[in-house]
Amino acid sequence: MVVARNSPVEECSVHYWEGQPHDEKGMMGGFEYLSPRDEANSRRMIEAYLLRGRKYFEYVAELGAGIGRVTTRVLLPYSEHIDVFEPVAANREVALKTLPHDRCTFYPDTLQQWTPRRESYDLIWIQFSLIYTSDDECLALLKRAQRAVQGRRGYVVIKDNMPLGNAKPVQDSTDGSVVRSTDHLLRLSTAAGLKLIRNHRQDHWPIALYPVSALILQSS
Ligand SMILES: C[S@@+](CC[C@H](N)C(=O)[O-])C[C@H]1O[C@@H](n2cnc3c(N)ncnc32)[C@H](O)[C@@H]1O
């Protein structure tokens, strides 16, 4: 099944997020108590599979960064400079207040608009926001990400709600999101010239919620 876009992104996902609380609870959809588990799992993953002898990443991009929850507690300890992309102004305001300006630069681009330079990033992190793309948009975005990490042996990390195997995509008209299976996302990644390095499952996650996985990808 191919997931298409029915309405402009500004009218669905961005509009939805403008109306959500601009805090930890809002970012986690009411499950803010899961934040520490999510963040600890991501830090363990970075240390085990991404750093590979490096002390830190020089240039990092985070897309759909919200109020900077992941930026602060997952990426900053391992990054020299982070470009923080988030389309909702009120979320960016919170991030602007909490993140160090000498190490972070803030941009309003959506995933659809984001256009990085070639070979510009060592790590591109996309968490709980790729669900706001159609298949065409997702493929185009991953192609741009592939060109941005190619040549630097950089990584693209997609961490999101990800049912196992080849489950059908689930669209939600409330926020304009689509939850895609691991297989579906891997097909799009392969078509974009990215190969899977590791599928890192989030542990200790409530069974009533979608499983969460992090796909670590590199240019193939
Ligand atoms: C569930 S929150 C996750 C925020 C952050 N990644 C985290 O894990 O804490 C989803 C974020 O995606 C952003 N978003 C929604 N539509 C987007 C789009 N089309 N492009 C980029 N970001 C988008 C929202 O504004 C919101 O900040």
The ligand as a MOL file (V3000), in Angstrom:
LIG
                    3D

  0  0  0     0  0            999 V3000
M  V30 BEGIN CTAB
M  V30 COUNTS 27 29 0 0 0
M  V30 BEGIN ATOM
M  V30 1 C 5.7220 13.7680 18.7270 0
M  V30 2 S 6.5340 15.3180 18.5200 0 CHG=1
M  V30 3 C 8.2260 14.7570 18.6500 0
M  V30 4 C 9.2100 15.8330 18.9480 0
M  V30 5 C 10.6300 15.3290 19.1760 0
M  V30 6 N 11.1510 14.6780 17.9880 0
M  V30 7 C 10.6730 14.3660 20.3510 0
M  V30 8 O 10.8410 13.1560 20.1310 0
M  V30 9 O 10.5310 14.8530 21.4750 0 CHG=-1
M  V30 10 C 6.3540 15.5690 16.7500 0
M  V30 11 C 7.0330 16.8170 16.2570 0
M  V30 12 O 7.0000 16.7990 14.8230 0
M  V30 13 C 6.7420 18.1220 14.3880 0
M  V30 14 N 6.1690 18.0680 13.0230 0
M  V30 15 C 4.8860 17.9000 12.6540 0
M  V30 16 N 4.7760 17.9100 11.3110 0
M  V30 17 C 6.0280 18.0910 10.8360 0
M  V30 18 C 6.5810 18.2030 9.5190 0
M  V30 19 N 5.7990 18.1140 8.4380 0
M  V30 20 N 7.9150 18.4160 9.4060 0
M  V30 21 C 8.7050 18.4890 10.5120 0
M  V30 22 N 8.2360 18.3880 11.7660 0
M  V30 23 C 6.9150 18.1900 11.9340 0
M  V30 24 C 5.8020 18.6880 15.4280 0
M  V30 25 O 5.7560 20.0950 15.3990 0
M  V30 26 C 6.3670 18.1140 16.7170 0
M  V30 27 O 7.3320 18.9630 17.2490 0
M  V30 END ATOM
M  V30 BEGIN BOND
M  V30 1 1 1 2
M  V30 2 1 2 3
M  V30 3 1 2 10
M  V30 4 1 3 4
M  V30 5 1 4 5
M  V30 6 1 5 6
M  V30 7 1 5 7
M  V30 8 2 7 8
M  V30 9 1 7 9
M  V30 10 1 10 11
M  V30 11 1 11 12
M  V30 12 1 11 26
M  V30 13 1 12 13
M  V30 14 1 13 14
M  V30 15 1 13 24
M  V30 16 1 14 15
M  V30 17 1 14 23
M  V30 18 2 15 16
M  V30 19 1 16 17
M  V30 20 1 17 18
M  V30 21 2 17 23
M  V30 22 1 18 19
M  V30 23 2 18 20
M  V30 24 1 20 21
M  V30 25 2 21 22
M  V30 26 1 22 23
M  V30 27 1 24 25
M  V30 28 1 24 26
M  V30 29 1 26 27
M  V30 END BOND
M  V30 END CTAB
M  END
